[in-house]
Amino acid sequence: MQRGALRSRVPDHRARRHPHRGGVEASAREPRRRLPAHAASPDSRHGSFFLAAAHAQTAANPATATELPTVEVIGIRPVPGLGTPLRDIPAAVQSATARELSEHDARDLADHLGRSFAGINLNDAQGNAFQQNLNYRGFTASPLLGLPQGLSVFVDGVRVNEAFGDMVNWDLIPRNAMATAHLLSGSNPVFGLNTLGGVLTIQTKSGFAFPGSALRLAGGAFGRRSAEAETGGHGEHADYFAAVNLHHEAGWREHSPSALRQAFFKSGWQDARTDLDVSLALADNSMQG
């Protein structure tokens, strides 16, 4: 394509000399003359050709919009209790088993997490061992209202945070009914609102995994006495599990006793294609702090 330059002339309204007269005459008195179309200057014709060619090139190459294919992002709900392998969870995972809970002689799950898991610290704001604040990565899971709650707790895939304030009542989760506990670090919208610091997933025992019966009696300082009993069994497809926990202690200070009465029942059906469980948890606790 040839390049052309558009030129324009600006009339000079200052006084100029008349070509036939010797004097000076104001150009404003001279009438304007319009050139016919065929008498246009070569420069103006060249400029018109340049504009027409540019317009033709734009019309020949219209702008096109490229539409990319749809990208589907599928996230796996990382709840190990529902069968998700730990290797498929994109987060740091800390785990605890029922054997570890029993061997460490923890009062409840929060007590065990504070002893064994990295990054967790507990503070006894209420003066009661069963109403502790669990702090992790700047967020808290606590039975007290008004704290920066940012940890979600799930039991068999069901969220147990209270609807008001996202509080967590640790005394409602019987220790001898827990099979595994996993702490997943980081925020994850798959677990719902307010899952900011992490999520704690708990899987309860079943008759298939924990058949037989067990009885545990314990005692300690400050009038601590506890009794735990559990039993489980299964047939070809059905199973059952039951656990009862009784605990009483006077507390490390005066007028701060605790009395826990917990019961847990679970029944299920399992075959090659189906795994169905129904559980019931009962608690009648009295704690002063």
Phi, psi and omega in degrees: 000137179281146177265140177226158180241135176272127180242143177227148180249131177259119181295140179265113182273003177285169181293138178223162184277135178287136183295335184253341181250151182279348183272181178254133184229142179289132182291344180292335180280344183279126180292145180283143178244136181255127180280144176292167184296324183284347182260018179296151183290155179300327181294319181291322177296321180294322178293322178295320177296322180295317179293320180294320179293321179295320179294322179294322179292321178295320179290328181287334181239075181290155179290134181246143178257125180265122180258118181279153179292157180289133179252121179258126178254119182248121179255138178271126177291108188281073176247100182302331179296340180261010173102007178282123179297146181296331181291343179268004181263117183278059181198161175288130185237130172245138188232155175219147181246169179297326179294319178294321178299322181284319183291326182278356177054045179281144179295317179209185183295319180300321178297319179292319180297320179295331180277323194250335186265142179283142176085001182251134172225150183245146171223138187265078185289329183267353184075019180233133185292341182258009178231050184272155174268124176260117183252132181209120177055039177084359179241165190229145167239110190212154173280359182266139180275143177104356179270161180287077181292128180209017178241131177262140181238128180238137174241114184054039178083001180252128181287133182248005172297140179294147181295329181259108176089358180056031180288158179235119177265098184296333184288349179274353182255105181293133184293319185282002176258356183270132177266310178217157174220134181231132176251118180255128184275151172093164180281141180211113181292347179298331182271005176097187185292151174068017172272084189257309182273332182164187181218143177246119180249133183237133175246129181274167182285159176224164180291334177289319184273332183229070176283157179102184183231155180209148178225134182224127177241140182212158177208163181191197182290165180059034176068032183279128177217136181212150176221129181232135178222142179212152178208148181204157179192172182203157172253214180288320181234334184259154178213165178212157175207141179218143180217141178228138183224125176238130183215141177212139174206154182277343181091161184279353175229171183288148175058040176221057180281163177223137177224120182242133174228106187236146176217143182219132179228141181212136177223147184209169178226134184216132171219199184293334184239352187228140173219100185241129180229141175232126184231156179220127179241130179235145179209138175224091189245150176226114183228133177243132181215000000 
